[in-house]
Amino acid sequence: MKKSDQEDLQKLLIELAKSFDFQIHSVNLLTNQIPMTIQIYLKKSDGNDITIDDCSDFNSPAKEAIDNSNLINCSYALEISSQGVSDELTSERDFKTFKGFPVNVELNQKNSKSKTLKGLLHEKSKDYLSINIKGKIKKIPFIEVLKVSLATLV
């Protein structure tokens, strides 16, 4: 499959997803499999979770759109899924949901001596992140935070 066909396929699916109030997180073509597999990862435009019913509802229209486009000239398997849960916390919802969970906080080396801090997520405000490290609350200005991800404490 040509690169331009892949891009056209993605554009087609993005337009279709809009009519369902979804966004396409990614489209993967696994051409090394027989039959080729098209994986479509969805997310809702409003940020809510994708359900199995959402994936099911999108399946037939996606297959029909792909077939009618003539971009794929071989047999294929279609997989519709949600983007899943990422271990990186990015949204306000993530920070509220995972309050009290173990996190790794990757820090900007210019402003901090440590590279990574580990602790329990305590609070996130507009200006800082606070984590509980062995019973002590540490406030970290967001300018120093590169990434916050879920972790396991051992």
C-alpha positions in Angstrom: 0.0 0.0 0.0 1.4 3.4 -1.0 2.0 6.1 1.6 -0.5 8.4 -0.1 -3.2 5.6 0.1 -2.5 5.2 3.9 -2.9 9.0 4.3 -6.1 9.0 2.3 -7.4 6.1 4.4 -6.7 7.9 7.6 -8.4 11.1 6.3 -11.4 9.0 5.3 -11.7 7.5 8.8 -11.2 10.8 10.5 -14.1 12.3 8.6 -16.3 9.2 9.4 -15.3 9.4 13.1 -16.5 13.0 13.3 -20.0 11.9 12.4 -20.0 9.7 15.4 -18.5 12.4 17.7 -15.3 10.4 17.9 -11.7 11.2 17.1 -9.1 8.8 15.6 -6.3 8.3 18.0 -4.4 6.2 15.5 -4.7 3.9 12.5 -2.2 1.0 12.1 -1.9 -1.2 9.1 -0.3 -4.5 9.9 0.7 -5.6 6.4 2.9 -8.4 7.7 -0.2 -10.4 8.7 -2.4 -12.6 6.6 -4.9 -11.1 6.1 -3.7 -7.6 6.6 -5.1 -6.1 9.8 -6.4 -2.5 10.0 -6.4 -1.3 13.6 -8.4 1.8 14.4 -8.1 3.3 17.8 -10.9 5.7 18.8 -11.5 8.3 21.5 -14.5 10.4 22.1 -14.4 14.1 21.2 -15.8 15.1 24.6 -13.1 13.1 26.5 -15.4 10.4 27.8 -14.5 6.8 27.6 -15.1 4.7 24.5 -17.3 1.7 25.2 -17.4 -1.7 23.5 -20.8 -0.6 22.0 -19.1 2.5 20.5 -16.5 0.3 18.8 -19.2 -2.1 17.6 -21.3 0.8 16.2 -18.3 2.2 14.3 -17.3 -1.2 12.8 -19.8 -1.6 10.0 -19.6 2.0 8.8 -15.8 1.9 8.9 -15.8 -1.3 6.9 -18.3 0.1 4.4 -16.3 3.3 4.0 -13.0 1.4 3.5 -14.6 -1.0 0.9 -16.2 1.9 -1.0 -13.0 3.9 -1.1 -11.1 1.2 -3.1 -7.9 2.1 -1.2 -7.5 -1.5 0.0 -7.3 -4.1 -2.8 -6.8 -7.2 -0.6 -8.6 -9.0 2.1 -8.2 -7.5 5.6 -9.3 -7.8 9.2 -10.7 -4.8 10.9 -10.1 -4.1 14.6 -11.8 -1.2 16.3 -10.6 -0.4 19.8 -10.2 2.4 22.3 -6.8 4.0 22.9 -6.8 2.3 26.3 -5.4 3.6 29.5 -2.1 5.3 29.3 0.3 5.2 32.2 1.1 8.9 31.6 -1.2 11.4 33.4 -2.1 14.3 31.3 -5.7 15.5 31.8 -7.3 17.0 34.9 -9.5 13.9 35.0 -6.4 11.7 35.1 -5.0 13.6 38.1 -8.3 13.4 40.0 -8.9 9.7 39.2 -5.4 8.6 40.3 -5.1 10.7 43.4 -3.3 8.5 46.0 -1.8 6.2 43.4 2.0 5.7 43.1 3.5 7.9 40.4 6.9 8.6 38.8 7.6 12.3 38.3 10.2 13.0 35.6 11.8 16.4 36.3 13.5 19.0 34.1 17.2 18.7 34.9 17.8 22.4 34.5 15.7 23.3 37.6 16.2 20.2 39.7 18.9 18.0 41.1 16.8 14.9 40.9 15.9 13.2 37.6 12.9 11.3 38.9 10.8 11.4 42.1 8.6 8.5 43.2 5.7 8.9 45.5 1.9 8.9 45.9 0.0 11.5 43.9 -1.4 14.0 46.4 -2.6 17.1 44.6 -2.4 18.9 41.3 -3.1 22.6 41.1 -2.6 25.1 38.3 1.0 25.9 39.3 2.3 22.8 41.1 2.1 19.1 41.6 2.4 17.6 45.1 3.3 14.0 45.9 3.6 12.1 49.1 7.1 10.8 49.5 7.4 8.5 52.6 4.8 10.6 54.5 6.2 14.0 53.5 4.3 16.2 51.0 6.6 17.6 48.3 5.3 20.4 46.1 6.9 20.6 42.7 6.4 23.6 40.5 5.0 22.5 37.1 7.8 24.3 35.3 10.1 21.5 36.7 7.8 18.6 35.7 8.4 16.9 32.3 6.1 13.9 32.8 3.9 12.2 35.4 3.2 8.5 35.0 1.7 5.7 37.0 4.1 3.5 38.8 4.3 0.6 41.2 6.0 1.1 44.5 8.2 -1.8 45.5 
